[in-house]
Amino acid sequence: MTKDLNLNLSERLLRKTNQKLSDSRKPIVFIFDSTEKCAGTTLKRFLRANFSQDAFFDVDNGDPPSEIVRNYGIQCPVHFPPYATLLDDRGTNFYDIFSLYVRHRVKWLEAHLPQVKVNCVYGNMVHFTRLVPILRRSYDVRLCKFFRNPVKRVVSEYHYVLHNEGHNLNLVAQESGCLKNYICHPERPKNRQVSSVLGKFNGGAVAAIERLNSEYFFIGLIESFDQHLENFADLAGLDRPCLERHNVGPIEINSKVLKQQTDLRNLVRDTDPEDVELYETILGSERDVIASDKISTVG
């Protein structure tokens, strides 16, 4: 790897002992920066169960499209339908329009911060807005994020968008005709997890790792979702999660795809190299922490 997650960060994020918390006197706000097909629906259900509606802000107000709970949290009058009229026929400008939409929602929140108290924020494309620096003026901001194996994430994304006609990538999935073609399709956004951390579509894994090292309070892996969500709950002083998963799609690669697993890995490594490097760095850091825990236990 070009750059590792530093050990202190790994201890902070992936252990429950020796948790180093900020000494700030400001009130705490947890910000969950989401990427599509990274257990977002299940995570939001957990957050809604732990944070009251008047202290929760949903940046994108209901994503993915199948989410039936909308308008939960601080009531912002900025909604997506007017922005949808700006989309081109293929929806190729969707992410530009969507980022405009979430920026306007954040701008509304900034104007109304004196009247509201925010304890938790969830949303896609958080770093495409000025939300973090805005909240840092008055809050101790604790950035949080779950990451997923890039191969499993894109497999899940393909099956999800293929069966959801309202999704902006549905046409791309249909035209692709198969998973491999979808992975390589020029209109499929690449390296989405790195982009989510950096707030831009052309960043690299090294810059994302540096941001995780310097700014993030918690990171977890979808492959260890239940355990890592419990870790977060313990660190944040919240109730332990006890939720069914919703809208998760195929969690594991199915038997048909399993035969092509090596090819898929190589393909995603070619198309989404920054996401692969970032994930492997995080995975390696977790393994280092687990190994050191075992050594200290034996010793």
N, C-alpha and C positions, 0 to 999 in steps of 0.2 A: 504494500500500500504506500502511496505517496506520503500520506500523513495519517497518524493514528489519533484516535480519541485519547486525550490524556488520562492517566490512571485516576486522578482525583475525580474527573468527570464520571468515569465509569463507576467508581465507588458511589458517587453521589446519586447517579441515575439508576443503577441496577442493583443496589443494595438497600436494605432497610436500616442497617447500622451505620453509625457515623455520618448521618445525614447532615450536611452543612446548609443551614438556612441563612437567608439574608438577615442582617441585623437592622433592617430598615424599620422606621416607625410608621411608615405609610401602610394603609390597609392593603391586603393581598388581593390580587386578581389573577386567576389562572386563565391562561389563553391556550386553547387547544387548536393548533394549526393542522388542518385536515387535508388528506389527499384521497381522492375517490378510490373506492374499493379497499379501504383500510379500516374496516369495521366502524365506520362513522355513525351509522344508524344505531348500532348497539351502544356505542360510546355516548351518543347524545341522550339516549334513554337513561343511562347511568347518571349523567350530569344533571338532567332534569329532575331526577329523583333526589338529588343532593343540594341543588341550588334553587332558591325560590324564584318565581317568575319575575318578580320586580328587581332581581339582581343578576339576571342571566341575559346575555345579548347574543343573539344568533346572527352572525355577520351576513350569511347568505339567505337566511330565513327559509330553511327547508330544502336541503340537498341531501341525498339524491331526489329526483323527481317523484319516486315512489313513496317518499316519506309523507305519512298522512298527518303528522303533527306539524302544523305551521303556525306562525304568529305566536309561538311560545316565547315568553320573555318580555323584555322591555319593548314596548310597542313603537316601532318606527314606521312612519307612513310611506317610506320609500319601498316600492314593490317592483318585481321584475317585469310584469306584462308590458308596460310602456317601452321598456328597453328591448323587448323581444321584437318590436317593430323595426329595429335597426339591424336585425340579422339579415345576412344575404341568403340567397336561395338554398345554398348548401350548408349554411351555418359555419362556414370556415372562419368567420370573424367572431365566433361565439365567445372565446376567452377574452378578446379585447372588450367586447360589450359587457361580459359578465364582470370583468375587473372594474369597468366604469361604474356598474351597478353597485358593487360592494364598496367602492371608494365613496360613492354618494351616501350610502348607509352609514359609513364610518364618519363622514363629515357631519351628518345629522347628529350622531352620537356625541361628537366633539362639542357641538353647539349646545347640547342638553346635559352635559356632564354635571353642571352645578345642581341640576334637579334630580339626578339619579345616583344610585350607588351600584357599582358593578363588582360582582364577586367572581363571575365566570364568563368567558367568551369562547364561543366555538365557531369555526367557519373554514371554508375553503378560500384559498388565495388571500389569507390574512396579511402576508408580507407584501402583497401587491398594493397595500393601502398604507396609510400613516398611523394605523391603529396603535402599534406598540409605542412609538415615541409620544403619541398623544396621551396614552394612559400612564406612561412613566412620569409624567408631570405630577400626578396625584397618587399613584399606586405603586406598590412593590409588584412588578410584573413577573409572573412565573410562567415561562413558555414551556409547553408540553407538546409531545407528538408521538404517534405510533407509526412505525415503519413496517413494510412488508417485503418479503422476498419479491424482487421485481418480476420474476417469471410468473409466480402465482398471481401477482397483482394484475398483470396484463392479461393472463388467461381468464381471470375472474371478470375483468373489465370487458373483454370481448363477449363473453356469454351474457353479461348483464346488458350491454348496449344493444346487442343483436336482438334481444327480446323486449326492448323498450322503445317503441316507435317515437316517443317524445324526446328521446335523448339526442343531443346534438351530434353524437358519433354513430347513430343508428345507420344512416345511409352509408357511411364508410365501412361499417361492419358488413352490411348487406352486399355492397359492391365487392368486398374482399373475397367473399365466398368460402374462406377458410381461415383458421387461426393464424397460420404462418403469413398469409398475405396481409392480414390485418396488422400484425406486428410490424411489417415492413411498409405499410401504407404511408405515403408522404403526408397525409392529412391527420394521422394519429399523433397527438402530442407525445413527445419523447421525454424521458428523464423527469417524470412529473414529481417525484419525491424531492429531488434536488431543487427543482424549480419552486416547489412549495416552500422550502426552507429559505431560499434566496430572494424570492419575489421577482424572479425574471426567468425567461425561458432559455437563456443561453449561458447559464452559469455552470461551474464545474464542481466535482465532488470535494476537492480540496477546500474551496471556499465555503461549501456547506458544512464540512467538518469543523472548520474554524468557527463558524457561527454557532454550531452546537456546543463546542468547547467553551465559548465565551458567554453565551446568552441563555442556553436552555436549562431549565430546572429539572425536567423529566423527559426521558425518551423510553419507549417500550417497543417490543416486537409483536406483531400480530401472531407470529408462530408460537408465542408464549403469552397470548393475550390475557387469558384468565389470571395467570399468576402476576403479570406485570400490572394489570388493572388493580389487583389487590395491593400490590406494592404502592401504586400511586395513592390509593385510598388511605393506606396507612400513613404515608408521608404527608398527605394533605389533611389528615384527621377526619376523613369522611367515612360513611357507612361502607362496609364491605359489599361489593357487587354481588347480586344474586339475580341475574337477568338471563332470559333466553336470547340467543342471537337472532337477529332479524336481517333479512335482505343481504345475506352474506354470499349467496351464489356458491359455486364449488370451492370449498376451502382448500381441499387437496386436489392435485391434478388427477383427473380420472384415468381409468385403466387404458383407455384408447390413446390418450395423450401421453401416458406414462412411457409407452414404447418409443415416443419421439422426444423423451425428456432431454437427452443430450443435445439433440439438434435445437430444441427450443432454448436451452441455456445459451448455446453458442449464438443463436439468432438474437436473443435479447441482449447478450453481451455486446453484439455489434450495433444494435439499434439504440440501446439505452445504457451506454457504458458508464455514464456518471452515476446513475441510480445503482448499478451493480457494484461499483467501487464503494459508494457510500454504505450500502447495505452490508457488504462484506467487512467493512471497517467496524461498523456497529456490532455485527455478529462476532467478530474477533475479539472486541473489547469485552463483550458479555462473557465469552468463553474464558478470557483471562481472569475475570473477576470470579467466576465459578471455580476455576482451578485454584486461585489464591485462597478462596474460602475453604476448599477441601484441604489445602496444605496447612492452613492455620488451625483447622479442626483437628487434623491428625497430630500436628505439633502440640 
